[in-house]
Amino acid sequence: MIDKFTYKDAGVDIDQGNLFVSKIKPLIKTTYRKEVMSPIGGFGGLFHFEMGKYTKPVLVSSTDGVGTKLIIAQMMDKHDTVGIDLVAMSVNDVVVQGAEPLFFLDYIATGKLNIDRNVKIIEGIAHGCREAGCALIGGETAEMPALYKEDEYDLAGFCVGVVDADKIVDGSEIRVRDTIIGIASNGIHSNGFSLARKVLFEKEQLDINKKFDELGHSLGLELLRPTKIYVKAILNLIKNFNIKGIVHITGGGFIDNIPRIVPDPCCAVIFKESWEIPPVFSLIRRMGNIDDKEMYRVFNMGIGMMVIAPEKETPEIIERLDKLGEKAYSIGFIEKRDESQPSISFV
C-alpha cells in the first residue's frame, strides 16, 4: 500500500491558518484609514495614496523586528505587548524623517500555529497601528516546523510613510547652540535584550517572576513594557516648531544613533545627570558590572527619542510635550567639533 501524505502530516495546518485569519479580521479593521481599499485576504494590500495632499511626496520605509525580547514573552507566556513593540520599532524610525506613517505589514513565523497566542500578537499590532495612526493592510503567518520549535515564533514588521520633500528632517539645518531635548522611554524598549538576558538570567540566574522593590513589580513585567510610540507627539512638534533633527534611540543607543543626524562640523554634548534613568538600567549595570560606555551604546538609558531645536524654542517644546503626555528634558546641546573630537561627548 502506498502511503498518502497531506500538508497537515508535514506540520502545516491550512484550516487552522484560515481560522486564524477569520479571527483577526475584526482587529485589523480597527486600524483602517480612509485610504485603505482592500480587505485582508487578498494577494496584496491596496492603499489609495492621495497625491493632492503633498507638493513633492517622498515615501519613507522601514522594517524591523522585536529581537530576543520575544524570548521574554515566551518565558512569561505573555504575548499581548510584543505586537506593540513590532509596530513601534518601524514607525519610530519613519517619523524621525518627518514622515507620517501610512500603512504597516506584519510577518509571523512559527513552528506550530497557536491561534489564541497569535490573536494576542495581532491585538498588540493593531493597538500599535492605531496609536501610530497607520493602517494594518496585510501580513503573513508562516508555519515552519522544520525551522522553529513548536512554541517558538519570530516577528517582523514593515512600515511605509510619506513626507513632503521640503519637509524632510535630516539634520542638515542643525547649528551650534541648538538644544537636544530627550523624550523619556518606557523602559528597555526592544534593544539590548541579549545583554540583559545574559546578565539577569545566565549570570545571576534570576527568576523572571522575581519582584524588585525598585521596579515595583516582577522582572518579567518590567522587561515586557512595550516600546513607546512617539509618532503623534513628533508630528505635533514638526507642525508647530522648528525641529532640525530627530533621533530614535534604538539599536546602538546614544553612541551610534546621535551621530547619524548631527552634521560633521558639529558634535553633541550630553549632560548625563539631566534626566531620570529608570531603575531597570541600574539593575542591569550593577549585576553585569557594565561600564558606562557600553550601557550608552546598548540601551536607551531612559531616553527613547531626541529632538534637536533652536535654544529659544526649547522651553515651549518641553511644555508642549508635557501637554501631550510625554516627559521631556533638556539633555544637551550642539557645539563645534574639532577634528580630534568625537561626535558625541558626555559631561
DADAFEN-V525297 format. One line per field, one symbol per residue. ss: DSSP state (~ for helix, > for strand, _ for the rest). psi: psi as a letter, one per 30 degrees, with the letter a starting at -180 (. if undefined). burial: I if it has 16 or more other ideal C-beta (glycine too) atoms within 10 Angstrom, else O. A space follows every 10 residues. Layout:
ss: ???
psi: ???
burial: ???
//
This chain:
ss: __________ ___~~~~~~~ ~~~~~~~~~_ _____>____ ______>___ ~~~___>>>> >>>>>___~~ ~~~~~~____ _~~~~~~~~~ ~~~~~____> >>>>>>>>>> ____~~~~~~ ~~~~~~~~~~ ~~__>>>>>> >>>_______ __>>>>>>>> >>>>~~~___ ________>> >>>>______ __~~~~~~~~ ~~~_______ >>____>>~~ ~~~_______ ~~~~~~~~~~ __>>>>>>__ __~~~~~~~~ _____>>>>> ________~~ ~~~~~~~~__ _~~~~~~~__ __>>>>>>>_ ~~~~~~~~~~ ~~~____>>> >>>>>>____ ___>>>_
psi: kkkklleeef gjjeeeeeee eeffeeeeff fklffkfklk faflkkjjkj effkeikkkk lkklafagff eeeeefhjgf ffeeeeeeee eeeefffgkk kelkklkkkl ekjjeeeeee eeeeeeeeee efglkjglak jkjiffekle glllkllkkk lkkkeggkjg ffgklkflkj kkkklhbfbg kgfeeeeeee feefhlkfgk kkefefalee eefgkkkkjg eeeeeeeeff lijfkkkjib kfbeefeeff fklefllkkk jfgflkkkfe eeeeeeffhk leeeeffelf gfjfkkkklk effeeeeeee eefggkklkj galklkklef klfklk.
burial: OOOOOOOOOO OIIOOIIOOI OOOIOOIIOO IIOOOIOOOI OOOOIOIOOO OOOOOOOIOI OIOIIIIOII IIIIOIOOII IIIIIIIIII IIIIIIIIII IIIIIIIIII IIIIOOIIII IIIIIIIIII IIIIIIIIIO IOIOOOOIOO OOIIIIIIII IIIOOOOOIO IOOIOOOIII IIIIIIIIII IIIOIIIOII IOOOOIOIOO OOOOIOOIII IIIIIIIIII IOIIIOIIOO IOIIIIIIII IIIIIOIIIO IIIOOIIIII OOOOIOIIII IOIIIOOIOI OOOOIIIIII IIIIIIIIII OOIIOOIIOI IOOOOIOIII IIIIOOIOOO OOOIOIO
//
